[in-house]
Amino acid sequence: MKRGLRESELALILLLLLISPICGREIVPSFKDEPYPGVGSYEAPPAVSKEEGGRNALGEWVFRFLEGQEEEFLRIKMLHDWVSLHITYDTEALFSGRIPPQDTASVLRKKRAVCEGYARLFQALVTASGAECVIIRGEVRLPLRKEKRETLSHAWNAVKIRNEWYLVDTTWDAGFLSGEGYKPRYSTAYLFIPAHEMISTHLPEDPVWQLLEKRVTRDEFFRRPLLTGPYFDYFDRSSLEEMREGTGVSNPFILDFIPKKKVRLTARIHKGREFFPGELAWVDEEEEKLSLTLLFPESGVFDLLLFAGDPGEARMELAGEISLRVAEGVSYTFPVAYRDFNEHQGRLLLPRPGPLKQGEYVTFRFLLPGYAKAAFLAHEEMIPLAPEGNGIFSLGLRLPRVEELTLYGAESEEAGSWDGLLKFSLEKH
């Protein structure tokens, strides 16, 4: 598969060559979630067994496929991409318990596999390329499991590049299970994933393949928060990493995140099958930190789900999960949010959620993207808010003696029409 390096790939390789002699262990290139050009349409390898000469045929296919590409990490990425893009997960086999043959020829013939077939095919392709590759078998944790220690048997790979082992999971980079269905979705989250990140979800049968200096016991594996590949893509670190399952917390509870890049972070809490309103979790953004604040309405054990995504994108990926124990709940009230507030991705910055009482002095602060002016309506009078710039409006106000206070916004200074955004209920003092 002759193809020159893209400029971004060449820059990564040059950085790798410059830095690696200083650092000892190789610096792994950071690949975006984009397949190598042309891999998605490249023909399949021949589906023939070893007895039928499959080894030679597979080797010839790999030679043509990788022709012109000499950089070792990119060669492995190309093979990873072909497997993740062309093999579909066999949900029928998984849920029926009747697993068909998972040898390389069978997988290539059906274009379907469970994790064992993914791992075997990837091993065969990498081996044919001249690199060393092993299959790692063990168990994985999945989110939203009723029993926290419930796992699935799983298989993934380790590839040796320049005398160092790197972990790869082509199954998890091909898509994900949704109910009893499967949704293909290419990713590089588990391509060369560092060992200290992989141990959050993958526990090898043989502890040697944890590839960690200090090995993690099975008990410790289950006590750690479940952090997925997207978490490590978006965040450098967070206070969540130091927590353990069942940690006791109080209201309000705050988690701090240090992002690697611009990210949209959201969270939901649930107790058993009951999911609580999204208003119980909000994120405050500072220059180099995101602070997630959580409110728990009652005592008990809650599951916290974290979602992360690119700003402006609708798709959010599950980034993590942990169970938290709450001794005492709190009762808060929230304003009613209208459609325009949600569509403009507005945010209430101040005051914090809680009851508002007539006659008390309150400072309001809102983020209202797309609006040029904002005002409260009370006693048929419009009370304007002061614009601070960047879509932020604020006002210090002694609350009038009315039952409801409604926030409106207009998209231009000249506009005569206003959008209803939020409605606050005011209690009598």
N, C-alpha and C positions, 0 to 999 in steps of 0.2 A: 504494500500500500504506500506508494511513493507520495510523500507530502513534505514540504518544507516546514520549518518551525515558524509559528506565529511570533510576532514581536514580543508579546507578553511571556510566552514560553521561553524564548531565548533569554530574556532578562532574568527569569527565575533560575535558569541553568547557570548563567554567568555568576549570579549571586551565590549559588550553591558551590561553585568551584572556588570562589574567592574566600568564602567563610569556612568551609568544612575543614581545612587543615588546622585552623585555629581552635575550633570547638571540639574536635575529637569525633563525636558521633555526627553522622551526616545531617545537614539541615534539609528537611523534606520540603519540596516545593508545595505551595498552597494552591490547590486547584479549585477553580470556581465550579459550581454545579453545571458544567457544560461538557457534553461528550466531545471527544476528540473528533475533528472534522472528518466526515465521511464514514465513521464507524456505524452509524445508524442504518445505512443502506448497504453495507458491505455484505457480500455473500456468506453463507454459513459454511463452516468446515464440513468435510465429508463425514457422514454418519456411518462409519465402518468400524468394526471391532478390531482389536489387536490381531486376532486370528486371521482376519481378512486383509491384513496389511494396514490397519488403521493408524498405527504409530507413525509409519512413514508418510502416509497421506496427511495426517494432522501436522506433522513437522513441515511438510511442503507448504501447507496452507498458512501456517504461522510465519514462515519465512517470507511469503509474498505479502502477508498482511502487515508485517513490521518493516518491510523493505524501505530503506532510506531513513529510518529512525534509529539513532544510535544511543540516545540518552536513556539510561536504564529505568529511571522512574517513569518516564513517559511511555516506554515500551510496556511496562506493567499496567499503567493506566489504560492504554489502548485495549489490552486484553480484558481488564476489568470492565471497561465500557461496553465491549461487545457482549460479554456475558450478561451484564445488567440490563442492556437494552433489548436483547433478543430472546431471553429465556423468561417465561412466565411462571409465576409460582403456582404449583398444583394444589389448589385449595380442596379439590375433590378428594385427593389422596390424603391430605392432612385430616379432614373432618371425618372421613370414613374409616381411617386407620389402615386402609389397604394401600400400602406403599409399593408402587411398581418398581422395576429395576432402575437404579440410579447411576448405572455406569455411563461413561461418556457417550458411547454410541447411542444408547437409548435416549439420553437427554437431548442429543442433537437431532434425533429422529422425530421426537415428539415436540420439541421446543418448550417442554414443561418439566418442572422439577420441584422437589422440596429442597431444603437446605443442603442435604447430602449430595444431591445432584449438582447444585451450583458449585459446591466446594470441589467436587471431583473434576468437573469440567474446567474450572479455573486452574486447578493444579495441573491438569493435563496440558493446557495451553501454555502455562508459564514454564513447565518442564520442557516442552517442545521448543520454547524460545531460548533455552540454555540456562535459565535461572533455576535456583533451588526453591521448592515450594512444598509445604506440608499442610495436611488437613488437621485442624484442631477440633476436637469434639468436647462438648460440655453442655452447659445449660444457660438459658438467658431469662432475665426478668422482663416482663412486659407491664406497661402501665394499665390502670383500671382493672386490676385483678382483685377479686373479693378477698382472696387469701394472699397476703403479702409474700408468703414464701412459695407461692405457686410459680413454677417455672416450666419452660418447654425445653426438650432436648434440641440441641442445635449443633451445626457444624460451620466452621469458617476456616480461614487460611492464615498462614504466615509465609512471607516471601523474603528471601535473603538477597539483599542488595548491598554490594561493597562490604561484605562481612558483617552486616547488621540485619537483624530480623525486624520486619514490619508487618503489622496486622491489617488484614483486609476481610471485609464481609460483603461479598457480591449480592447475597440474598437481601440483606437489609438496604443495600443501595439500589435495588431493582424496583422496590415498591413496598406496600404495607397492606396488612390485613385490615378490613373494615367490616365488622360483623362476621358473616360467613363468606364475604366476597373479598376480592383482591383488587387493589388499585395500583397499576404500574406508575412509578414515579422515579425517574433517574436521580441519583444523588452521588456525591463524593464524600458524604459524611463519614463513611467507614472505609475509606481508601487511605491507607497509611495512618490510621488513627493511633495516636500515642497510647501506650499501654496503660498509663494511669487514667486515661479517659475510658478505654474499653472495659476496664474492670467495673465500671458503674453498672453495666448491663450484661456482660459476658463473663462466665466463670468456667475456665477449662477444667476437664477431668484431671489432667496432669498439671499441677501447679507451676511446673517449669515454664509453661506457655503463657503464664501471666506476664512474663517478661519484666517483672518488677524486682527490685533489689529486696524489698520487704514484702513478702507474699501475704495475700489477704485470705483469711479463713472464710469458710462458708458462712459462719455466723456473722462476721463483719460485713460480708458481701450483702446480706439482707438488711443490715442495719443502716447502710449508707443510703442517702437519697438517690432515687433513680434519675440519672441525668443522661439525656440522649445525645446523639451526634450533633443535632442543631444547637443544643446548649453550648457545646464547646466551640461551634462555629461562630456564635454571636458574642460569647462572654469570655473574658480573660479569667475572671474569678468572681465569687460572690460569697456572702456570709452563709448561704445555703449549704455550701460544700462542707462546712464544719459541723453541720447538724446531723442528727441521727434519727431514725424512725422512732416515732412516739415521744419526741421531745416535748416537754411542757412549755407552753407559751401563754402570755397574757395579752389583754386588749389595751391599746392597739399593738399589733405586732409588725415590726418593720424588718425587711430584708434589703440589703444593699448589693447592687450588681455593678461590676466594672466592665463595660462593653468593649469589644474589640473594634466595633464599627457602629454606624448608625443602626438602631434596631427599634422595633416596636414590641414592647413587652406587655402582656396581659396575664391575668390569673383568674381562676375560678376555684371556689371551695365547695366541697360536697361532703355529705354525711350519709353513708350508705348509698341509696339511690336518689337522695334528695339533693339537688343542686340549688345553691343559694344565689340571690341576685348578684349581677356583676358589679353593682355599686359598692359591695362590701370589699372590693379591692381596687386600689388606684395607684398610679405610678407618678412620682415627682421626678423631674429631670433636672440635674445639675450639670455643670460643665463636663465632668468626667465620671459621673455616677448616676445610676438610676436607683431610686428608693421605692420599693413596693410596700405599701401599707395595707394591712389586712384587718378586718373586723369580724369577730366570730359572735353570732347572735345568741348562742347558747353553749352550755358546757358539753363536753364529750370529745370524741376522736373525729377529727376532720381530715380529709385528704385535700391537699393543695395541688392543683394542676397549673403548670406554667406553660405559656405559649409565646413563641417569638417569631418575628417575621421582618421582612424589609419594609421600611417606611413607605407608605403609599400603595403597598400591595395588599390584596384582600386575603391571600393565603397566609395562614399562621400554622406553625409546626409545633407539636408537643415537644417542649424542651426539658421538662422535669416533673417529678412527682415526689411528694413526701407526706407522711401522716404526722399530724400534730395533735397533742393532747391539750385541751382547753379546760381549765378548772371552773371558770365563771364567764358566762356570756354577757353581752351588753346590748342595749336597745338603742337604735339610732333611727332617725327619720331622714328621708332623702327628698329632694325636689323631684317633681314629675318632669321628665325630659321629653320634649316634643320631637317630631321627626326631623325638622330642620336642624336642630341642635346636634342630633346624632349624625345626620348626613354631612354636616360641616366638620365633624369630629371635634366638637366643642368640649371643653373641660371646665369643671368647677374647681378652681384652685383654692379659694377661700370663700366662706368659712368651712371648716371641717364638718362632715356630716353630723347632724344632731338637731335637736329641737330649736326652733327660732321663736322668741317671745316678743310680743308687741311691746314697744317702748324701750327695748334694749338697744345698745349701740353695737353695730356689726360692720366689719370690713368685708366687702365683697371683692372678689377678683376672679375674672374669667378669661379663658383662652377661647376666642371666637374667630377662627380662620374664615376669611372671606367676607367679614362684616366691616363696614366703615364706621358705623356708630351703633351704640347700644343704649338702652334705657329701661328702667322699671316703670310699670304702670301701677299707680295707686291712687284711689279717690279720683279716677278719671284724669289724673295728672301724670305726664311723662317726666320722669326723673333721670336725666342723662348721666351716663357713666363716663369717666375720663379715659381717653385712649392713651396707653403707654407705649404703643408701637408693637410691631410683630404680632398683631391680633389680640393683644391683651388689653382688657378694660377693667377699671377698678372704681370703687366708690365706698366711702365711709358713710353709713346711714343709720339714723335712729329709726327703728322700724315703726311704721305707722300702725294705727289701731284698725287694721283690716284683717280679714281672715286669710286673704291670699295676696301674694305679691308675684307679679309675672314679669319675666325678663323678655324683652324684644330686641331684635337686631335688624338693621337695614344695610343692604349691600353697597350703598353709595350715600354720600352726604346729601345729594339732592333727592333721594328716593322718598316718596310719600307713603309707600307701603312698608309694613314691618312684618317680620317673621316672628311668630311666637316660639320661644326657645325653652324656657324653664318656668315652672310654677312652684313657688314656695308656699307652704302652709304655715301660718303664724299662730302660735298659741297665745291665749290671753294670759297676761302677767299675773 
